[in-house]
Amino acid sequence: MKVDFYTKAILTVIAGCLLIMVIRDLSIVPKAHATEGSIPNSAPLGYGLVPLNDDGSMNVRVSNFDEYTNDVNVRFNDELKVRITNSEIKTSMSNSFGNVIRVKLEK
């Protein structure tokens, strides 16, 4: 009876050690390693930062008004405030929730 208990105890310890060795080598969550050096620029070529004014607005200059239609994909949860400073530009704007805002400028 003591031999049977001894054998089971030793085999249980061996099985536990093997299980620990297998679990230790598994990488369930991949390891992340940092690299030294500069951070690469993730912006695509041909694009850059847009300068903003002190109040957060930006200056836009449209050079051609002939049948200018531009689809702007903007998502916002608050009111979109638009101020047009040139009274000669006629605008029409349509909006449907979750879709693209289409703005057409007519000269």
C-alpha positions in Angstrom: 0.0 0.0 0.0 2.9 2.4 0.8 4.6 1.6 -2.5 1.4 2.5 -4.4 1.0 5.8 -2.6 4.7 6.6 -3.1 4.6 5.8 -6.8 1.5 8.0 -7.3 3.1 10.9 -5.4 6.3 10.8 -7.4 4.3 10.5 -10.7 2.1 13.5 -9.7 5.2 15.6 -8.9 6.8 14.7 -12.3 3.5 15.5 -14.1 3.3 18.8 -12.3 6.9 19.7 -13.2 6.3 18.8 -16.9 3.1 20.8 -16.9 4.9 23.9 -15.5 7.6 23.5 -18.1 5.1 23.4 -21.0 3.0 26.3 -19.7 6.1 28.5 -19.1 7.2 28.1 -22.8 3.7 28.8 -24.2 3.2 32.4 -25.3 -0.6 32.9 -24.9 -0.1 36.7 -24.9 2.7 37.7 -27.4 5.6 39.6 -25.8 6.3 43.2 -26.8 9.8 44.4 -27.1 10.8 48.0 -27.4 13.4 49.2 -29.9 15.7 52.1 -29.3 16.0 54.9 -31.8 13.8 57.4 -33.4 10.1 57.0 -33.9 9.3 56.5 -37.6 6.9 59.0 -39.2 3.6 57.3 -39.8 2.2 60.0 -42.0 2.1 59.1 -45.7 4.2 61.1 -48.1 2.6 64.1 -49.6 0.6 64.9 -46.4 1.5 67.2 -43.5 0.2 69.0 -40.5 -2.4 71.8 -41.0 -1.6 75.0 -39.1 -4.4 76.0 -36.7 -5.2 79.5 -35.5 -5.2 80.3 -31.7 -8.9 79.6 -31.5 -8.7 76.2 -33.1 -10.0 77.3 -36.5 -8.0 77.0 -39.8 -7.8 79.2 -42.9 -9.0 77.7 -46.1 -8.6 79.2 -49.6 -10.6 77.8 -52.5 -9.0 78.7 -55.8 -11.7 77.5 -58.2 -15.5 77.8 -57.6 -16.7 76.3 -60.9 -18.9 73.4 -60.0 -16.9 72.7 -56.9 -18.3 69.7 -55.0 -16.4 68.1 -52.1 -17.5 65.2 -50.0 -16.1 65.7 -46.5 -16.3 62.7 -44.1 -16.7 64.4 -40.7 -18.2 62.8 -37.7 -19.3 64.9 -34.7 -21.7 64.8 -31.8 -22.1 68.5 -31.3 -23.2 71.3 -33.5 -21.0 72.2 -36.5 -20.6 75.9 -36.6 -19.8 77.3 -40.0 -19.2 81.0 -40.7 -19.0 82.2 -44.3 -17.4 85.6 -44.6 -17.9 86.2 -48.3 -21.6 87.0 -48.9 -21.3 86.4 -52.7 -20.9 82.6 -52.2 -24.2 80.7 -52.3 -24.1 77.4 -50.5 -26.4 74.4 -50.3 -25.9 71.8 -47.6 -27.6 68.5 -47.0 -27.1 66.1 -44.1 -28.4 62.8 -43.1 -27.3 61.2 -39.8 -24.3 58.9 -40.2 -23.6 59.8 -43.8 -21.3 62.2 -45.6 -22.0 65.9 -45.5 -22.1 67.2 -49.1 -21.4 70.9 -49.6 -21.8 72.5 -53.0 -20.5 76.0 -53.6 -22.0 78.0 -56.4 -20.5 81.2 -57.7 
